[in-house]
Amino acid sequence: MKDDTGQIFINLAPANISIPPKTGKKAIVTGEVAFENGNFFIIARGLEIR
């Protein structure tokens, strides 16, 4: 995911979430922030596309 402020990797696999491309749509992700190999990312638990 990315916006004007930056970008972050969202791991959707643990929650078995898949999404079709929705360029320009807003997404709300719930989950846990994780840190590995010097990078932050989110392990998704839920996703809403608006």
VENMO-V913171 format. One record per pair of residues at least 4 apart in sequence whose C-alpha atoms are under 8 Angstrom apart, sorted by sequence separation. I is the first residue (numbers start at 0). J is the second residue. If there is no record, write none. Layout:
BEGIN
I&J, I&J
END
This chain:
BEGIN
1&5, 2&6, 11&15, 12&16, 34&38, 35&39, 1&6, 11&16, 12&17, 34&39, 0&6, 1&7, 11&17, 33&39, 34&40, 0&7, 32&39, 33&40, 0&8, 32&40, 33&41, 0&9, 32&41, 33&42, 31&41, 32&42, 30&41, 31&42, 30&42, 31&43, 30&43, 31&44, 29&43, 30&44, 28&43, 29&44, 30&45, 28&44, 29&45, 28&45, 29&46, 28&46, 27&46, 28&47, 26&46, 27&47, 26&47, 27&48, 26&48, 25&48, 26&49, 24&48, 25&49, 24&49, 13&42, 14&43, 16&45, 10&40, 13&43, 14&44, 16&46, 8&39, 9&40, 10&41, 11&42, 12&43, 13&44, 14&45, 7&39, 8&40, 9&41, 10&42, 11&43, 7&40, 8&41, 9&42, 10&43, 11&44, 7&41, 9&43
END
